[in-house]
């Protein structure tokens, strides 16, 4: 299965919101000047600055999302060459935080509760994760923290790549979710030379984003693939013309989190079998997770370390 994180990673790849953690902007950083010119436009440099701020805020969103549990519903429609749906698979997960790690617990298949046997397997999986983290040695923890820091640093570098990869144009403002948002189009910049391996895909996408004017947060995104690209040794691909869409929502007046994601992805099994999958993910029931508790297979236990 191509899970939500693969889809969202590709979405965020093209809009400067790499899934990584970063500290908030320093209070001494200069204020962002978004004053339009006489024609109501923002200069290229101002838009680039805006995207860097949006990226930093989304990195902080990723960090804060770990403080929440929520329900994620995934719908996979397998389609034939004519776009006709051949089969549909629906899975619903409860997303939990266990010792700082987000973990998915499957709770429904095709909108029906799991059998007793399958539910027991899920609880066993969760308990194994708990036991592994609880018994983590200082050396293992150090390696994990070093790996996470490298991911954060890669995210910071990627932000610069995105700002350099596109020519941005302010198209105006629209209302998204009852709030005013900047509408910005992005087109690949001719002559862009990527410095990071993943940045080579940036020139293969263009699209439109809606940035909430009050919070400077990514509210909505609609991206189109300009050419067929492959991921993971040709195991998955975005076809030319495929669209990737994301909508986010404001939660608890403190964080912006995904509400809906959709994408069309081509999949190759082995070397010969190919099929297309239309993915749809919806997210609901965001609940703040108590930092003083942890999740076990049987429920919450106080005093998380």
C-alpha positions as CSV (number, residue, x, y, z in Angstrom):
1,X,0.0,0.0,0.0
2,X,1.1,3.5,-0.7
3,X,0.4,5.2,2.6
4,X,-0.5,8.7,3.4
5,X,3.1,9.7,4.3
6,X,4.3,8.9,0.8
7,X,1.6,11.0,-0.7
8,X,2.0,13.9,1.6
9,X,5.8,13.8,1.3
10,X,5.4,14.2,-2.5
11,X,2.9,17.0,-2.0
12,X,5.1,18.9,0.5
13,X,8.1,18.3,-1.8
14,X,6.7,20.7,-4.3
15,X,5.5,23.4,-1.9
16,X,8.4,23.9,0.5
17,X,6.8,22.1,3.4
18,X,9.2,19.2,3.8
19,X,8.1,16.9,6.6
20,X,10.7,17.7,9.2
21,X,11.0,19.5,12.5
22,X,12.5,22.9,13.1
23,X,12.5,25.5,15.9
24,X,10.3,28.5,15.5
25,X,11.7,31.7,14.1
26,X,13.9,33.7,16.4
27,X,12.1,36.6,18.0
28,X,14.9,38.8,16.8
29,X,14.4,37.9,13.1
30,X,13.3,40.8,10.9
31,X,9.5,41.1,10.3
32,X,8.2,39.9,7.0
33,X,7.2,42.8,4.7
34,X,4.2,41.7,2.6
35,X,3.1,45.1,1.5
36,X,1.9,44.9,-2.1
37,X,3.2,47.3,-4.7
38,X,1.2,50.0,-6.5
39,X,-0.3,47.3,-8.8
40,X,-1.3,45.1,-5.8
41,X,1.5,42.5,-6.5
42,X,4.2,41.1,-4.3
43,X,7.7,41.0,-5.6
44,X,9.5,37.7,-6.3
45,X,11.8,38.3,-3.4
46,X,8.9,38.9,-1.0
47,X,7.1,35.8,-2.2
48,X,10.3,33.8,-1.7
49,X,10.5,35.1,1.8
50,X,6.9,34.2,2.4
51,X,7.4,30.7,1.3
52,X,10.4,30.3,3.6
53,X,8.2,31.4,6.6
54,X,5.4,29.1,5.5
55,X,7.9,26.2,5.3
56,X,9.2,27.0,8.8
57,X,5.7,27.1,10.2
58,X,4.8,23.8,8.6
59,X,7.9,22.2,10.1
60,X,6.6,23.4,13.5
61,X,3.2,22.0,12.6
62,X,4.8,18.6,12.0
63,X,6.3,18.8,15.5
64,X,3.0,19.9,17.1
65,X,1.1,17.2,15.3
66,X,2.9,14.7,17.5
67,X,0.9,16.1,20.4
68,X,-2.3,14.9,18.8
69,X,-4.2,11.7,18.3
70,X,-6.5,11.6,15.3
71,X,-8.5,9.4,12.9
72,X,-7.1,8.8,9.4
73,X,-9.3,7.3,6.7
74,X,-7.6,6.0,3.5
75,X,-9.4,5.2,0.3
76,X,-7.6,3.4,-2.5
77,X,-9.4,3.2,-5.8
78,X,-7.6,0.9,-8.3
79,X,-8.4,2.0,-11.8
80,X,-7.8,0.7,-15.3
81,X,-6.4,2.4,-18.3
82,X,-9.7,4.2,-19.1
83,X,-10.0,5.5,-15.5
84,X,-12.7,3.1,-14.5
85,X,-12.6,1.9,-10.9
86,X,-11.8,-1.8,-10.7
87,X,-11.7,-2.2,-6.9
88,X,-11.7,-0.1,-3.8
89,X,-10.0,-0.6,-0.5
90,X,-10.8,1.5,2.6
91,X,-8.8,1.5,5.8
92,X,-9.3,3.6,8.9
93,X,-6.5,4.2,11.4
94,X,-6.2,5.7,14.8
95,X,-2.9,7.6,14.9
96,X,-1.2,7.5,18.3
97,X,1.9,9.0,19.8
98,X,4.2,6.5,21.5
99,X,7.4,7.8,23.2
100,X,7.6,10.6,20.6
101,X,6.8,8.3,17.6
102,X,3.6,8.5,15.6
103,X,2.1,5.0,15.1
104,X,-1.0,3.9,13.1
105,X,-3.4,1.4,14.7
106,X,-5.8,-0.1,12.1
107,X,-9.3,0.0,13.5
108,X,-11.6,-0.6,10.5
109,X,-11.5,-2.2,7.0
110,X,-14.1,-1.1,4.4
111,X,-15.7,0.9,7.2
112,X,-16.3,-2.1,9.3
113,X,-14.7,-2.9,12.7
114,X,-11.8,-5.4,12.6
115,X,-12.4,-9.0,13.5
116,X,-11.3,-10.1,17.0
117,X,-8.3,-11.8,15.5
118,X,-7.1,-8.8,13.5
119,X,-7.7,-6.4,16.4
120,X,-5.5,-8.6,18.6
121,X,-2.8,-8.4,16.0
122,X,-2.9,-4.6,16.0
123,X,-2.7,-4.5,19.8
124,X,0.3,-6.9,19.7
125,X,2.0,-4.6,17.1
126,X,1.4,-1.6,19.3
127,X,2.8,-3.3,22.4
128,X,5.9,-4.4,20.6
129,X,6.6,-0.7,19.7
130,X,6.0,0.3,23.3
131,X,8.4,-2.4,24.6
132,X,11.1,-1.5,22.1
133,X,11.1,2.2,23.0
134,X,10.8,1.6,26.7
135,X,13.9,-0.6,26.6
136,X,15.9,1.6,24.2
137,X,19.5,1.8,25.3
138,X,21.4,5.1,25.6
139,X,23.4,4.2,22.4
140,X,20.3,3.4,20.4
141,X,18.6,6.6,21.6
142,X,21.7,8.6,20.6
143,X,21.7,7.1,17.1
144,X,17.9,7.8,16.7
145,X,18.3,11.4,17.8
146,X,21.3,11.9,15.4
147,X,19.2,10.5,12.5
148,X,16.3,12.8,13.4
149,X,18.6,15.8,13.6
150,X,19.9,15.0,10.1
151,X,16.3,14.9,8.8
152,X,15.7,18.3,10.3
153,X,18.8,19.7,8.7
154,X,17.8,18.2,5.3
155,X,14.5,19.9,5.7
156,X,16.1,23.3,6.3
157,X,18.3,22.9,3.2
158,X,15.3,21.8,1.1
159,X,13.4,25.0,2.0
160,X,16.2,27.0,0.2
161,X,16.0,24.7,-2.8
162,X,12.3,25.3,-3.2
163,X,12.6,29.0,-3.0
164,X,15.2,28.9,-5.8
165,X,13.4,26.4,-8.0
166,X,10.3,28.4,-8.9
167,X,9.1,31.7,-10.2
168,X,6.2,32.7,-8.1
169,X,3.3,35.0,-9.0
170,X,0.6,36.5,-6.8
171,X,-2.8,36.0,-8.4
172,X,-4.8,37.8,-5.8
173,X,-6.8,36.7,-2.7
174,X,-9.6,34.2,-2.1
175,X,-11.6,33.0,0.9
176,X,-10.6,29.5,2.1
177,X,-12.4,28.1,5.0
178,X,-13.9,31.4,5.8
179,X,-10.5,33.1,6.0
180,X,-8.7,35.3,3.5
181,X,-5.7,33.7,1.7
182,X,-3.1,34.8,-0.8
183,X,-3.4,32.9,-4.1
184,X,0.1,32.1,-5.5
185,X,1.1,30.3,-8.6
186,X,4.5,28.6,-9.0
187,X,6.2,27.7,-12.3
188,X,9.6,25.9,-12.6
189,X,12.4,28.4,-13.0
190,X,14.5,27.8,-16.2
191,X,18.1,26.9,-15.4
192,X,17.5,25.7,-11.8
193,X,20.3,23.5,-10.7
194,X,19.4,21.3,-7.6
195,X,21.9,20.8,-4.9
196,X,20.0,18.0,-3.1
197,X,19.0,14.7,-4.7
198,X,15.3,15.0,-4.0
199,X,15.2,18.5,-5.4
200,X,15.6,17.2,-8.9
201,X,11.9,16.5,-9.0
202,X,10.9,20.1,-8.4
203,X,11.1,21.1,-12.0
204,X,8.5,18.4,-12.8
205,X,5.7,20.1,-10.9
206,X,3.8,23.4,-11.1
207,X,0.7,24.5,-9.3
208,X,-1.2,26.9,-7.0
209,X,-1.1,27.4,-3.3
210,X,-3.4,29.3,-0.9
211,X,-1.6,30.9,2.1
212,X,-3.6,32.1,5.0
213,X,-2.9,35.8,5.3
214,X,-3.4,36.1,9.1
215,X,-1.4,33.0,10.1
216,X,0.9,32.7,7.1
217,X,0.1,29.0,7.0
218,X,-0.5,26.7,4.0
219,X,-4.3,26.4,3.7
220,X,-4.7,24.6,0.4
221,X,-2.6,23.3,-2.5
222,X,-3.3,22.1,-6.0
223,X,-0.3,20.7,-7.9
224,X,0.1,19.2,-11.3
225,X,2.8,16.9,-12.6
226,X,4.4,18.1,-15.8
227,X,6.1,14.9,-16.7
228,X,6.1,11.2,-15.5
229,X,8.4,10.7,-12.6
230,X,9.3,7.6,-10.7
231,X,10.1,6.9,-7.0
232,X,11.6,4.0,-5.2
233,X,13.4,2.1,-8.1
234,X,10.3,2.5,-10.3
235,X,7.9,1.1,-7.7
236,X,5.7,4.1,-7.8
237,X,5.2,7.0,-10.3
238,X,3.3,10.1,-10.9
239,X,2.1,10.3,-14.5
240,X,2.1,13.5,-16.5
241,X,-1.1,15.4,-15.7
242,X,-1.5,13.8,-12.3
243,X,-2.8,16.2,-9.7
244,X,-1.9,16.3,-6.0
245,X,-4.2,18.2,-3.7
246,X,-4.1,19.1,0.0
247,X,-6.4,21.0,2.3
248,X,-5.4,21.9,5.9
249,X,-7.5,23.1,8.8
250,X,-6.8,25.2,11.9
251,X,-6.9,23.2,15.1
252,X,-7.2,24.5,18.6
253,X,-6.0,28.0,17.4
254,X,-2.4,26.7,17.6
255,X,-1.6,24.5,14.7
256,X,-2.6,23.8,11.0
257,X,-3.1,20.1,10.2
258,X,-4.2,18.1,7.2
259,X,-7.9,17.8,6.6
260,X,-7.9,16.1,3.2
261,X,-5.3,14.8,0.7
262,X,-5.9,13.3,-2.7
263,X,-3.5,12.0,-5.5
264,X,-3.3,9.7,-8.5
265,X,-0.2,7.5,-8.4
266,X,1.0,4.8,-10.8
267,X,2.3,1.6,-9.2
268,X,4.5,-1.1,-10.6
269,X,4.7,-4.5,-9.0
270,X,7.9,-6.3,-9.9
271,X,8.9,-5.5,-13.5
272,X,5.7,-6.0,-15.5
273,X,2.5,-5.4,-13.6
274,X,1.3,-1.8,-13.6
275,X,-1.9,-0.2,-12.2
276,X,-3.1,3.2,-11.2
277,X,-4.3,4.1,-7.7
278,X,-6.5,7.1,-6.8
279,X,-5.7,7.9,-3.2
280,X,-7.9,9.9,-0.8
281,X,-7.1,10.6,2.8
282,X,-9.3,12.4,5.3
283,X,-8.4,13.3,8.8
284,X,-10.7,14.0,11.8
285,X,-11.1,14.0,15.5
286,X,-7.9,15.8,16.4
287,X,-7.4,15.5,20.1
288,X,-4.5,17.0,22.2
289,X,-2.5,14.2,23.7
290,X,-1.5,14.6,27.3
291,X,2.3,14.9,27.5
292,X,2.2,13.2,30.9
293,X,0.7,10.0,29.6
294,X,1.6,7.3,27.1
295,X,-0.3,4.8,25.1
296,X,-0.2,1.0,25.7
297,X,-2.2,-1.7,24.1
298,X,-4.7,-1.4,26.9
299,X,-5.0,2.4,27.1
300,X,-3.1,5.3,28.6
301,X,-0.5,5.1,31.3
302,X,0.6,8.1,33.3
303,X,4.1,9.6,33.5
304,X,5.5,9.2,30.0
305,X,9.3,9.4,29.9
